[in-house]
C-alpha cells in the first residue's frame, strides 16, 4: 500500500462528513472528495447534483462551520 502523500489528489483519503450513500456517490462522481472544495461552491450548485438533498447540505454546512469555513455566497 502506498503512503497517502504519494497518491494523486483524487485518491487521497476524504475528509467528507457522512452524508449518506446517494449523496456520497453523487459528490464523488462529480469530483468532490475534500470538504475544502465546497468553499468554492454555493449550496444551490451542490443541490443541483442528483442524490444531494437538504440533509446533505446541512451536514456539509455544519462540517464546514466546524472548520471555520462556509459555502461560497
Beta strands, then each sheet from edge to edge (+ up, - down):
end
